[in-house]
Amino acid sequence: MAVKYPVSRPWLAGQELAYVTETINDGWISSQGPYVRRFEEEFARYNGIAHGVACSSGTTALTLALRALGVGPGDEVVVPEFTMIATAWAVTYTGATPVFVDCGDDLNIDVSRIEEKITSRTKAIMPVHIYGRRCDMDAVMNLAYEYNLRVVEDSAEAHGVRPVADIACYSLFANKIITSGEGGICLTDDPRLAEQMAHLRAMAFTKDHSFLHKKLAYNFRMTSMQAAVALAQTERLDEILAARREIEKRYDAGLADIPQITLMPARDVLWMYDLRAERREELREFLAAEGIETRLFFKPMSRQPGYFDPRWPSLNASRFSADGFYLPTYTGLTEDDQAYIVGRVRAFYEAN
């Protein structure tokens, strides 16, 4: 059966088309176009942060942040076990080593286990707000203060969670709360960090554009067309977050009394509606046949071939990964859509 309810779908109901059309009509389609700066300023203002640096993806945002903070070969960065692999890859891209910390019952990094992983080589901590749940940033920032570490917030899944770290990084991929198709942005209150990230994303050109490059840099730029979409999305972010809160409430109410379903803790903002289920794979196959797409939880980083640790089955992250998945979650999901999805979940367990 064709997918009627994809796991995610962008909601493009604002000025996206008008803004993109303007970039095309004006000819300012590259990273030099005015929408890049407009998006950076508006997204930073929305979050109460001084500077925004737009880039080509959430992964490149993390990489720029780590490079700007001086992370490199010989350094270690504390990273959650339970996350999308891009978090760890960004550390590896710099030549540093990710050091993994298991998750708590909310799937976020277990802050009580971070201190035991800090060594003389630790340079930074990179917490992730999993599925829109805010990590305990007070505890993270206190540890960073005690050990003189830097903090990069991976907020790829958490637009609307107010940042507090040295740098916060967001993804704008098509399945995120707001999108530009592909893209990312870094937020910081430090003007020197912002300048350095902007320098690194644009091939580290000198001010006279002499084609002499004094450091290894990247082409991680965002186009004005992408920024036009991102700006239109940012303008309606409060509306998008409010709609998603209602989606979360409806799923909570509809699934609460199914004995085979375990609901997860509330989210500060809803990226994906995650849950745990008995006979998960059978349920997912049943839902797929009914046109309902789902996605599995992340695998522990220590299970990944590039970071393999044979102790991975003992991790809390492994326990959640074994039976967790998420349902379709997008801003345009209607009450009727959710009633159908919840009804199909109920039908599976009632028949089995």
N, C-alpha and C positions, 0 to 999 in steps of 0.2 A: 504494500500500500504506500502511496506517496505520502511524504511528510506534510501534514496539515498544520501541525504545531511544532515549529522548529524550536530548538533549545534557546535560541536568541534571534532577535530581528531588530535592526536599527529603527528608531522612531524619528522620522525626518519631517516634522510637521511645522517647522518654523520658517526662518528666512534662508534656509540652506540654498535653495535653488536661486533665489534672488542674488545672494552674495556671490555664489560661484559664477553666475551669469555676468555679474559686474566684473569679476576678475578676467573673464574671457574677453568681454567687450573692451576692457582697458588694456589688455595685453600683459597685465602683471600677474603671470601665472606661476612664476618661480618663487624661490625662497626670498627674493628681494621685494616681493609684492607687499602692499600695506596691510593685508589681512593677518600676516604673521605677527606683526607688532600689536595689532588690535586684539588678537586672540590672547597673546601673552599678557597684555595689560589687564584684560577683562578677567581672565581666569585667575590671575594673581590677586586682583582686587576682590573677587568673589571669596577667595580663601583667606583674605586678610594678610597676604604676604606681599613683600615689596617687589619681587622680581620673578618673572616667568621666562623660561628658555624652552621654546618649542623645538621638537626634533622628530625623527622619522618613526619612532616606535617606543613602547614602554621599555623594551630591552635596551635600546640605545640611550634612553633617559637614565637608566640605572648605570650604564657604562660611563656616561659622561659625568654623573655624580661622583662615582668612585674615583675616576681619573682626576677630577677637579680637587678632590680631597687628598690627592697624593697617594692613593692606594696603588701598590704595584708589586713586583716580584719580591718574595720573602715575607710579605704581609699576610695576615689572616683576617677574614671577615666572618663574623658570626651570622649564620643564615638559618632559617627554619628548615626542619626536615619536611614539613608539610607545606609545599608551595609548588607553583609552576616552575619548571626547570630554568626558565629565563633568569630567575633571581640568582641561582647559583652560577649560571653561565656568565652573567655580567661580571662576577668576581673573577672567574677563570679568564675572561677576556683581558683583564688587566694584568694577568700574571700572578695574582694573589691566589690564596687557597681558601675556599669556603669551609667553614667548620660548622657542622650541623647540630642543631638543638631540637629535641623532640617537641611535639605539640601537646597542649593541654586539651581538656574536653571541649573547648570552644574552637579547636583546630588551629588557633594561633600559637605562636612560639611560647613555650612554657618559660616564663621569665624567671622562675625560681631555679632553672637549670642553666641559665646563661653564665653566671659567674664562674662556675666550675670549668667552663670552656675557654675562659680568658687566659691568655698567656702573654709573655713579653712581646710576641709578634702580632698580637691582635691590634688592628688599626681602626676597625669600625664594627658596628652592629647594624644589621639590616632586617628589621622586623617587617612583616607583611600583614596587612589587614585582610585576612582570608574571607572571601565571599562577602565582604562588606562589614565584618566585625572588627571593631577597633581593638588593636592590640593594647596591652597595658603600657602605654607610652610613658606614664609617670615613672614606673619601675625601670623601664629601659633608659630613660634620660638620667635617672639617678645613678644607674650603673655607669653610664657613659661619663658622668661627672666624676665619679669616684676613681675611674681608671683612665681618665683623660682620653676618651675615645670619641670618634665621630659617629653620627647616626644618619643613616639614609632610610627613609620610610618608603617601602614599596607599597604605594597606594593605587596600584593598577586596577584593583577591584573596588575602590573605595572613594570615588568622587563624592564629595560632600562631607567626608571626615576631615576635620580641621587639622592641618599639619603642624607639627611642633619640632621636627628634627632639623638638623643642619640643612638637609635637602630632602624634599619629598618628590617622588617620581610617579607619574600617572601614564597609563596606557590609554590610547584612543582607538584601539582596534574596534572592528565593527560589532563585537559582542559586548562591549563595555557599556557602562551606564550612559556615558556620552561618547560620541565617536567622531572621527574624521575619516573613517575607512581604515587607514593606517596612520599611526602617529603617536606622539607622546609629548610630555612636557615635564620640566623640572621646576620646582618652586623653591626659592630660598630668600631669606632676608639679608644675606651677605652679598653686597655688590661685587666683591672680588670673585666669589665663587660663581656668580651669575656671568660675569665677564669671561671667566675662564671656560665655563661650559659653552658659551656662545662661540668662543674662539676655537675650541676643540671640535665642535660640531661642523665647522665650516673650514676644515682643512688647515687650520692654524695659519692662515694668511697673515703676513705682516700688514701694517696699516697702509704702506705704500704699494701693496699688492705686487711685490717684486719677484714672486715665485721662488723665494728662498724660505724654506720651512724649517724652523728650528726644533720642532718636536713632532713626534708621531701623532697624527690627528685623524679625523674621519670626515666623510661626507654623510652626516646624519641630519641633514636639513629637512625641514618641513616646507612643502610648497604653499603658495598663497591660496591655491584652490582647496587644499586640505584645511588650511587655517580658516577659510571662509565657512566651511562646514562646522568646524569646531567652535567657532565664535557663535554661530547660530544656535548650536546645542547648548553652549554655556549660558546664553541669554535665557534659556528655559530650564535650567538645571533644577531650580526649586520645584517647578511644576513636574518635572520628570521624577524627582525623588519622592514627591508626594504621591504620585500615581503608583510608584513601586511600593510604598508603604502599604497602600491598600491591597496590592497583590499579595504581599506577605501576610497580611491579616486574613485574607480569604483562604489562602492555603492553610494557615494555622487552624482556622476554624473547620475547614473541610476535612483535614487529615487527623485531627487531634484524637479521635476515638477509635482509630484503627489499631488493634493490638500489635500487628506485625510491623508497624511503622514507628520509628523513633524520631521525633522532631528534634531539631538542633536548636541551640540557644538563639535568642533574638539577634538580629543584625542591626548595626547602627545605621547603615544604608543597605538597601537590597541590591546586590549584584545578581547572584544566583540563589534560588531557593533550594538549599541543600537539605538532605534528610538521609536516614539510614533505613534499610528495609531487609526483612527476612526474604530469602529466595530472590535476591536482587536480580540476578541474571534472567530468571524466568519472568519476573515482572517487567524488566526492560524489553524483553522479546515480545511480550504481550502488548505493551504500550506501543512499540514500534509498529506492530501489525494494525494498531488502531490509529496510526498516523501521528503518534506522539513521540518526538525525539527526546532523548535524555543523554546525560553525560556522566561519566564516572568521576569519582574524587581523584585528586592528584595522587600519584605514587610517591612514597618516601624518596627523598634524594639519595639515601644510602642504598636504595634498590636500583638506581640508575646505573647503567654500565660504566659511565665515566666516573662515577663516585662510589663504586660498589663497596659495601661493607657487609660481610656475611651475617652480621648481627641484626640486619634490618627486620627480620620477622618478629623480633621482640619489641619493636617500637610501638608506642601509642599510635603513631602515624599509620603504621601497618594495619592496626586493628580498625581504624576508621576507613582506610582505603579499601578494606575487604568487603564492606557492605554499604558504603556511601555512594550516593549519586545525586544529581539535581534535575529538577523538572524545568520545563519551558518557563523562562523568566524574561519578559521584555515589556517595555512600557505600554505597548499597544494591546497587551493581553486583556481581554474583556472578562466580565463576570461570567458570561455564558461559556467562554473558552475554558475558564478555570473549573466551572461546574462539570464540563465534559471530562476534563483531565482527571479531576478528583473522582468522578463517577467511574472512570475506567480503572483507576487504582482500586477502588472499592470492589468493583466487579471481579477483578482478578482474585482477590483474597476470599470473597464470598463463594466463588466457584471452586476454589482450591483449599 
